[in-house]
Amino acid sequence: MNIVNIIKERAWQILAVLFLLLFLGRGCTSTKITKTNQNVDDLHVTVDSLSNEISKLRDKTFNKTDLKNEMERVMLDFLIYEDDLDKGKTSLSEVKNKIESND
């Protein structure tokens, strides 16, 4: 009964401390949730931008057939330029200009 009397006498102080703890706990939790939500939003933006970059890179990559075709085209151009040089139809500076204009 002694404890019950102490609780009755100091009920307002106990309740005040309890409400203070609940208020502080709620505030801290709310701040943590807000920060976590902001971090998640930032992460979503980063993931979306990385996904877009990966999609762009997929469109630009060569498969084996594309690479082979490009190599054959370059080699054929080289042979044509070499033949023209050997036959005196063109100069080296003209070949250089043609190559630079194709890039």
C-alpha positions in Angstrom: 0.0 0.0 0.0 2.9 2.3 0.6 3.8 2.2 -3.2 0.2 3.0 -4.1 0.2 6.0 -1.9 3.4 7.3 -3.4 2.0 6.9 -6.9 -1.2 8.7 -5.9 0.8 11.6 -4.4 3.2 12.0 -7.3 0.8 11.0 -10.2 1.1 14.3 -12.0 4.9 14.2 -11.8 5.0 10.6 -13.1 2.6 11.5 -15.9 4.5 14.6 -16.8 7.8 12.6 -17.1 6.0 9.9 -19.1 4.5 12.5 -21.5 7.9 14.2 -21.9 9.6 10.9 -22.7 6.8 10.0 -25.2 7.1 13.5 -26.8 10.8 13.4 -27.1 10.7 9.8 -28.4 8.1 10.7 -31.1 10.2 13.8 -32.2 13.4 11.8 -32.5 11.6 9.0 -34.4 9.9 11.5 -36.7 13.2 13.1 -37.5 14.9 9.8 -38.2 12.0 8.7 -40.4 12.2 12.0 -42.3 15.9 11.6 -42.9 15.5 8.0 -43.9 12.7 8.9 -46.4 15.0 11.6 -47.9 17.8 9.0 -48.2 15.4 6.6 -49.9 14.2 9.3 -52.3 17.9 10.2 -53.2 18.6 6.5 -53.7 15.6 6.2 -56.1 16.9 9.2 -58.1 20.3 7.6 -58.3 19.0 4.2 -59.3 16.8 5.8 -62.0 19.7 7.8 -63.4 21.9 4.7 -63.4 19.2 2.6 -65.1 18.9 5.3 -67.8 22.6 5.3 -68.4 22.7 1.5 -68.6 19.8 1.6 -71.1 21.8 4.1 -73.2 24.9 1.9 -73.1 23.0 -1.2 -74.1 21.8 0.7 -77.3 25.4 1.7 -78.1 27.1 -1.7 -77.6 28.2 -3.9 -80.4 27.5 -7.5 -80.7 30.0 -9.8 -82.4 28.5 -9.5 -85.8 28.4 -5.7 -85.7 32.0 -5.6 -84.6 33.1 -8.0 -87.4 31.2 -5.9 -90.0 32.7 -2.7 -88.8 36.2 -4.2 -88.9 35.6 -5.5 -92.4 34.4 -2.0 -93.5 37.5 -0.3 -92.1 39.8 -2.9 -93.7 38.2 -2.5 -97.0 38.5 1.3 -96.8 42.1 0.9 -95.9 42.7 -1.4 -98.9 41.0 1.1 -101.2 43.1 4.0 -99.9 46.3 1.8 -100.2 45.5 0.9 -103.8 44.8 4.5 -104.7 48.1 5.5 -103.1 50.0 2.8 -104.9 48.5 3.8 -108.3 49.2 7.5 -107.7 45.5 8.4 -107.8 45.6 10.2 -104.5 48.0 11.7 -102.0 48.5 10.7 -98.4 47.1 14.1 -97.2 43.9 13.4 -99.3 43.6 10.0 -97.6 44.1 11.6 -94.2 41.4 14.2 -95.0 38.9 11.5 -96.2 39.5 9.4 -93.0 39.0 12.5 -90.8 35.8 13.5 -92.6 34.4 9.9 -92.1 35.0 10.2 -88.3 
